[in-house]
Amino acid sequence: MSDPASGDPSSAASTLAQAEAKIAACDDLAALKAVEREYLGKQGVVAALLASIGDQPPDQRRGVGQRANALKQGVQQALETRQGALAEARVASQRRGEGFDATLPPPRPERGSLHPLTQVSRELEDLFQSMGYHVLDGPEVETDYNNFEALNISADHPARDSHDTFFCEGSGHLVMRTHTSPVQIRALAQLEPPLRVVAAGKCFRQESTDASHDHTFHQMEGLVIDREISVAHLIGAMKTLLRGIFHRDLEVRLRPGYFPFVEPGFELDARCPFCEAGCRVCKRTRWIELLPCGLVHPNVLRAAGLDPDEWGGFAFGLGLSRLVMLRHNIDDLRHLLGGDLRFLEQF
Ligand SMILES: [Zn+2]
């Protein structure tokens, strides 16, 4: 750099030219600030020039002062001009959309997925709706009457022992529903027969938990009330249900089963969809125990104010949790409601 303090006017002019060149080369505000500090700061070139006035011969002091002021003004002017140019360039670049590529795919928000229980539940609801059923919902806290009494399970009925019930403290008559069957009672109370309904949801039992038992599990309940209903109707509906779930026809068989709210009651088994000769899922029997069902008990009809000689019906209860486990080959029921994202992210 030439020495502006030398008193040589041409040297001062070349100092300004140098400053202008530096300023013109600045690409952003930070670089401009640095040049401003270099020339106009407290330790800057102009300050040094002014400080040197006292060392000059008296006849040259005025000239040095004038050159210092000229340099200061020149640098200030150049800084302002460049600052304006940079701001204009920035706005122009934004208007041109530089740095924005409209052909790039947009950033995708993270997406969750439906719980496997919800998926199966919705599929079955769609299936039953296509067969003319209404999809109902019922409360998870039920009255003792709806959960037991109206389903032909009186207070001293031994079947209550198999329902390890959570009672709501202090209420005297409220329970966490132990099955979805109370929705049948609500449907009968509110809807006029003939009717076809399904209801899916959570049920609760005070079980010690293991791979196939949990205190909370999911069921789907179905009820049909009409005239002249027979076991053949029941089997037909169940075969359609199985075709919807496994996407092919499966052989079924009925075994006698006891449930207080149906008569006769059955356990429905289906041919194992996973094997030809026995596997772990069917415990080498080639049959899978799938759902309890039966014709609606006359006492249940009477409790709903219907004449059993005129009306009949069938009901079934499907273990949704078990179905989801079968479909996805899940070996432990507790995974379903365990809330472990590593498990849930697979669906
Ligand atoms: Zn099998």
Residues whose N, C-alpha, C, O or C-beta is under 5 A from the ligand:
A	BS01	ZN	C272 F274 C275 G278 C279 V281 C282 R286
